[in-house]
Amino acid sequence: MAIAIGLKFWYLIPLSIFIIGNRQHALALLGHDATHKLVSKSNRVNYITGNFFCYAPIGLPWDGYREFHMSHHRWLGTIKDPELDRKFESGMIVKNATKKNIIIQFIKDLLGLNIRDIKKFNLDKTNEDKVAIGFVQLLILLTAFIDWRIPLMWYVAMPTSLLAVSRLRIWHEHVGTNKTHMIKATWWQRLLFLPHYAEYHHEHHEKPSVPYNKLKDIATGPRKKVSEIH
């Protein structure tokens, strides 16, 4: 729908790009559930769904992400947590976690001024990852035969709005704590950067075998508003 809006009304292309990036982020979170083998009891279904329909379209490697993410779970909040180095390199540390800085970073991400930060979040790719990503990216490029603006909007969204909403979520997961923030989101925050019950990230780390749509059912303890985290 966002692509259709941009194709019909050229002046709404920026809005379309923002929505596309927002939905790319939601895709990534669905892929995250697949890496935990929660989409299906079948490993093959999890692999195909997470890899070809969620990660490869936005250039994420299935094997690379799974190895990175499982290490994050295993070593959460310790010096072995692989997320810490990535956050440090991109300036996502406690002293920078102010509302003003987070908003400024969000705006700069949207404008594409932080495009170099994408390299700081690069993950290792196996040969299988490269094949999957290459195949799906080729399919996306072929949509140019329908309209050249389709792949253009898709690829512009990745280093702008996708980066912006992803970073906004990351700020509110672990930055400022050795564990995970317990937050309570509003409807617009869920729509903007916390889709698929991402506000229950604490519960996910406590019980990673629980699917995202069931995390709310096991939520316990006092929760803070997003505005109270930083």
N, C-alpha and C positions, 0 to 999 in steps of 0.2 A: 504494500500500500504506500509506504514512504517513497519507494522508487517511482510509483505511478504518479504521485503528487509532484515530484520533481520533474518528471517528463512532461507533464501537462502544463505546469506553471513554473517557468524558469526562475521567477523571483522567489520561489519557495524552495529552491535547491538547498540553501544552507539549512533550512529546517529539516528537509529530507535527509541530509547527511547526518544531522544530529540524531534523528530517530534511528537511522540505519546503524550508527555506532552504538546506540543504546541497546538495540536488539542483538548486535554482534556480541556485546557483553553478556546478554542473557544466554546466548548460545554457548559461550564459554563456560558459564556456570552449569548448564545442562551437561556439557562435556565432562565437567568436574565430577558429576555424579556417576557418569559412565566409567571414569577411571577408578572409582571405588566399587565398580561392578554392581551398581544399584539400579541401573535402568532395566536390566533383565537378569534372570538366572543363568542365561547363556553368555559365556565369555565372548563368543563370536558376535552376538547382537550388541553387547556393550562396546566392543571394538569398532564395529562398523558404524554404529550410531555416533559414538563419541569422536571417532577419528574423521570419518568422511562427511558427516553432517554438522558437526560442531566445531572441531579444531582446525581441520585442513582449510575450510573456507576463510579463516582469519589467520592462517599461516602458523598455527601452533602445532608443534610435534607431539603426537600421542605418546610415544615411548619416552621422549625427553621430558615431557611434562609429568608423566606418571612417576618417573624416577625422582624428579625434583620434588614433587608434591608429597610422595610417601616419606621422603627424608624430612620434609618440613613437619609432617605429623610426628615422626619418630623423635625429632630433636627440637620440638617447639620451644622457643625462648632460650635455647642454649647457644653456645658459640658454634655449634655444628648445624644450626638451623640455616639452610641455604637461602632463605628469604632475607636474612639479616644483611648479607653482603649486597644484595640487589637494592634493598631499601637505603642502605648507607650510601651507595654510589649515586642514587637518584635524589639524595637529600631528604628522604622520608624518615627522619629521626625525631626524637622527642623535642629537641629545642626548636625545631621548625614546625612543630604541630600546633600552630595557632590558627584561629579561625581566619584571620586576615591572610596568612600565607597559603592556607588550603584553598581559599577562594581565588587568590591570585594565580596559583598553580592550575586550578580548574580552568580559568579563563585562558591562560597561556596554552594549555593543552588544546582547548577548543580552537584556538587560532593557529595551531600547528607550530607554535614557537618552541615546544619542547620535543620536537620530533627526534632529536638525537637520543633522548632518554629511552627510546624503544630498544636500542642496542644493549642497554644495561639490563634489559629483561629477557634477552635472547636465551634460548635453551638449546642444549645439544640435540642434534637430529641424527637418528639412525638412517640407514639407507632406505628402510621401509617408510620412515617418516617423510623422507625427501620425495619418494615416489608418490605417496598419498597426497602430499601438499601440491606437488607439481601437477598431478592429474586433476585435482579439484580446481586449482587456480586456472588451468587451461580451460575448463568448462566455464568458469566465470568470465574469462577473457573472450570466449566465443559469443557471449551475450552482446558483444559490441556489434555483431551482425544484425541484431534486433534494433539496438540504439547504442551509440558509443558512450552515451551518458550513464548507462547502467553500470558498467565496470568502473567508470570514473568516480561515481558517487560511492561505490562500494570501497574502493581503495583509498579515497580521500578520507572516508570515515575512520579507517583503521588507526592512522597516526594522530587523529584529532579527537572526535567524540568518543571513540572506543577507549582511547588512552585516558581521556578526562574522567569518564565514569568509573573506569577500572581503578584509577588512582584514588578517586574519592572513596570507593569502597575499602581499598587497602588501608587508607588512613585510619579507618574506624574498626579494623579487625584486631590488630596486635600492637600497633604503635602506642607506646606509653605503658605497656604492661608486659610481663613475662609470659602471660597466658593469653586469654582472649576476652575482649570486651563483651559484656552482656548488655545489649542495646534494645531499645524499643523504638521502632520506626513508625513514621506516619505514612499515610497512603501515598503521598507524593514522593517521599524518600524511597519507598519500595519501587515506585515507578521509575524514579530517576537513576538510582544506583544500587538498590538492594532487591533485585528480582528473585523469584524462586526461594523465598524465605531465607535469604542471605543474612538477615538480621540475627538468625539463630546460629551464627558461626561458632559460638561457644559450645552449644549442644552438639554441633557437628564434630568438634574436636573431642568432646567427651565420649560420643558414641558414633564414630564414623561409618558404622554399618547401617545407620538409619537413613532412609531416603529423605531428600530435602523436604518433601511435602508432609512428612511425619514429624519433623523436628519441633514444630510448635507444640505438639502433644506431649513432648518430654521436657519442655522448658520449665526451669525452676529458678528460684532465687530472685533478688531484686534486680531490676533492669534500669539502665540510664537512658535518657533521651539522647539522640544523636548529638544534639547541641551541647550536651553536658560532658561529652567524651574529651573534647579538646577546647 
